[in-house]
Amino acid sequence: MPKMKTKKSAAKRYSFTGTGKVKYKKQNLRHILTKKSTKRKRNLRHTGILSADNVPSIKKRLLPYG
């Protein structure tokens, strides 16, 4: 059986922590920043952790060797 291919679009968006959680960069911090509050923009800077419900599908289908 051939090797499974990693979905490259997913590889650019998600990465794994040491404990196996999936982290991602939060959206809405690219443009139209004047109407967003400073607190909201500050919280969007930090990486997000994907909920445990979605982790198996990311690991199995999108990033099989992650």
Buried (B, 14 or more C-beta within 10 A) or exposed (E): EEEEEEBEEBEEBBBBEEEEEBEBBEEEBEEEEEEEEEEEEEEBEEEEEEEEEEBEEBBEEBBEEB
